[in-house]
């Protein structure tokens, strides 16, 4: 195995979530998702994808996914300026991380190597 191809998260407001991921995080909406899968969306981020599944998300119990960022401080400043609640960067080993939540409450880690 060489990499993760995609991660799926359940969201309670599909359109609001698409707007968050494409606007705030800069993911790209993919047109390749088969319509037979029901409500949802595929988003491209680098060589990977995030799959949004319309439904009722369960409570967050440490579940999250991480996106790599080049400049964590700049991303935190940008997202805070746009009104998002982002945790202060903290060291994790040789890396640093911050967290924010999507509109459905799913945790997103911003990870800087």
Secondary structure as GFF3:
##gff-version 3
##sequence-region A 1 113
A	DSSP	beta_strand	6	11	.	.	.	ID=ss1
A	DSSP	alpha_helix	14	19	.	.	.	ID=ss2
A	DSSP	pi_helix	20	24	.	.	.	ID=ss3
A	DSSP	beta_strand	28	30	.	.	.	ID=ss4
A	DSSP	three_ten_helix	35	37	.	.	.	ID=ss5
A	DSSP	beta_strand	40	45	.	.	.	ID=ss6
A	DSSP	beta_strand	48	54	.	.	.	ID=ss7
A	DSSP	beta_strand	64	68	.	.	.	ID=ss8
A	DSSP	alpha_helix	72	81	.	.	.	ID=ss9
A	DSSP	beta_strand	90	92	.	.	.	ID=ss10
A	DSSP	beta_strand	95	101	.	.	.	ID=ss11
A	DSSP	beta_strand	107	112	.	.	.	ID=ss12
###
